[in-house]
Amino acid sequence: MVEHAALSATREAYDAAAPMYAQLFRDELRDRPLERAILSAFAEVVRASGNGQVADLGCGPGHITAHLDELGLEVFGVDASPAMIKLARHAYPGLRFDMGSMAAVNIADGVLGGVLSRWSIIHTPPKELPAILGEFHRVLAPGGHLLVGFWAGDDSAHPTQVFDHAVAPAYRWSPDHLASMLRRSGLAEVARLVGEPEPTDRRQFQSIHLLARKVQA
């Protein structure tokens, strides 16, 4: 598969920022009870399906992968940045972290009970996103769950909006538009968490978590 230019640029940017990024976000869940709650709900529905194997796609330095492990999931992380994978393996030597791309995950069809994509689609150009969602659908078992996190756009006339990200060019998405894309990919929305920005947040955007389930064949 030919790698698109945006992925190459994003990998290089995150390689350069990896140590700072890991330090900055190491304890990010500590003061975010709603995000902990949606991750706990995700873990619960995955365990209830009888298949606790989960891929954290775009895992970065591995802190969320480790959190899912603590929630009782059989989880491994995947990231396109070699520097991020190196940091994750060093910080969490008991967990598995693989180099890879969300566009071509090195996993057989239909084997995962869950996929986490937490702020990992934000650097994906809109024309590339349907293929990414199709890949999420491919690796999930029937009835498996996807949890995707992203920032919401604030202009209903535009399904995507470019914004100034500190690391690489990034996109915000209309939640309804993204939910519609999920449906077209065979992933039915189960729940939605909308978080309003805190006054101290650098980005005054709503955060969105969409929980979706792979439709049974």
Sequence and secondary structure as in RCSB ss.txt:
>XXXX:A:sequence
MVEHAALSATREAYDAAAPMYAQLFRDELRDRPLERAILSAFAEVVRASGNGQVADLGCGPGHITAHLDELGLEV
FGVDASPAMIKLARHAYPGLRFDMGSMAAVNIADGVLGGVLSRWSIIHTPPKELPAILGEFHRVLAPGGHLLVGF
WAGDDSAHPTQVFDHAVAPAYRWSPDHLASMLRRSGLAEVARLVGEPEPTDRRQFQSIHLLARKVQA
>XXXX:A:secstr
    HHHHHHHHHHHHHHHHHHHHHTTGGGG HHHHHHHHHHHHHHHHTT  EEEEET TTSHHHHHHHHTT EE
EEEES HHHHHHHHHH TTSEEEE BTTB SS TT EEEEEEES STTS GGGHHHHHHHHHHHEEEEEEEEEEE
EB S TT SEEEE  SSS EEEE HHHHHHHHHHTTEEEEEEEEE   TT SS   EEEEEEEE   
